[in-house]
Amino acid sequence: MKRQAPVFLARRSYRLRRLRDGARLLPLAGAFLFLLPIFWTPTEGMPNDTARDWIYLFAIWIALIGLAAILSRGLGTGEEAEAPAGREDAPPPEQP
């Protein structure tokens, strides 16, 4: 019986892919969080407190900027090659 290589990806490429997934989901999460105050309804007889809504929106905006900065730093320039599936520390293949 022939022994197969492990199915698992190298850590570096796996983490890079998860960071890319997070960067793709960040705008969707941001849109949801920005639209969330629409569903807040004040109790009867209470006026709508727009100051609280604006503070919430600016806090979410700043948090999204921070998360985008963290994700972009982890992604880097994208020029570095991914490691081969077999070994993480394997040197890149030589080109003729």
N, C-alpha and C positions, 0 to 999 in steps of 0.2 A: 504494500500500500504506500502510495506516494504521500510524503508529508507536505502540507501546504503552509505557506507563509501566514503569519497572523493577520487577522482582518483589521486590527486596530491601526489607526493612523499615527504618525509621529506627533509628539506633543506640540511641537512648534506649528505645524500646519493645522492641527486641530484647533489650537487656540486662535490662530489667525482667522480661521473660518468662523469661529464663534464670535470674534470681534466684528467681522464683516456682517454677520447676522444681526448683531446688536446695533450696528450702525444703520442697517436697513430698517429695523423696527423702531428706531428712535423717532422718526417723524410721525409714525402712526400713534405711538404712545403720546407724543406731544399734542397731536390733534385731539386725541381723546381727552387729555387733561385740560386743554384749552376750552373744549366744549362742555366740560363737566359743570361749570357754574350755571349753565342754562337750566339744568335740572334742579337747582336749589330753589325751593319755593319758601318764602317766609310764611310764618303762621298767620292766621287771620288777624287783622287789625294791626299787624306790625308792618312798617314800611320796609321796602327792600334796601338793604345796607350795601350800597355800591362800593363803598370804601373797602370793605372786606373782600369783595370780588376783585377789585383792582390790585390789592396787595397779593392775593392768591395768584393772579395772572402774572405779575412781575416776578414772584418767587418761582413759579414754574418756568418762566422764561429764563431766568438766571440758572436754574438747575439744569435745564436742557442745554444751555451753552456750556456749562461745566462738564456735563456728561459727554457732549460732542468733543470737547477738548481732550478729555481722557481717552475716548475711543480713537480719536485721530492720532494721538501720540502712540498708542499701542499698535495702530496699523502701520505707522511709518510712511515711507514714500512709496512702498509697493514695488520697489526695484529689486529687493533681495529675493533670490530664488527660494522656492519651497524645498524642503528636504525630501529626498526620495522616500517612498512608503516603507522601505525595509529598515533603514537606519537613519537616526536623526543626525548623527555626527559624520555621515558619509560625505566625502568630498564631492563636489559637482563633477559631472562627467566632462572629460576633456573633449574639446572640439578640434577637428583636424584643420 
